[in-house]
């Protein structure tokens, strides 16, 4: 059973470009969470999605960031017009249930560098 | 979800047991205690979780006090590869399942 997959593992973008980060959850998991870790800081929740629905986006910046989890295919975190402050590691996690008695499993992350 | 307090750093000798404490004095009856770790810059790794009873798996043991206000993660025979930041997280129902990470404990295993 493959774990959570994220690609690309490293992404370099110039300021103003768009970044697309992909996350394929573990088999059988329909709940996806995205977290961001800024350099030398802790992990911060961004958004929680189920298939075709955004359930909790309380941690998402209000502008330039969006996320989706279509019926088919991976979850996508999209950052438009990237700025240097977006440079960070972005992790996704998946779970079979969103309830507090089920653990989340994390992917290896995508390291975004904005030049 | 209840807030947790962990020491910022700890050392442990290789081969010895590592005991990582966590205080969660405001935990409520239906909240679970979770432990994750992050080795260098890798994705967080799930270790163990529990509600009331002590738990053990192939990685670690979780000891929860009777009043549930604190817990201890035990790595029975620490190796150099266990050097990581360890996070104690309390999760309850109704928060959509998101994990709230604190600063964690940086465990340094020394030869």
Interface residues (C-beta under 8 A of the other chain):
Chain A: X4 X31 X33 X35 X42 X43 X44 X45 X48 X55 X56 X59 X89 X91 X93 X95 X97 X98 X99 X100 X101 X102 X103 X104 X105 X106 X107 X108 X109 X111
Chain B: X30 X31 X32 X34 X38 X41 X42 X43 X44 X45 X46 X49 X51 X91 X92 X93 X95 X96 X97 X98 X99 X100 X101 X102 X103 X104
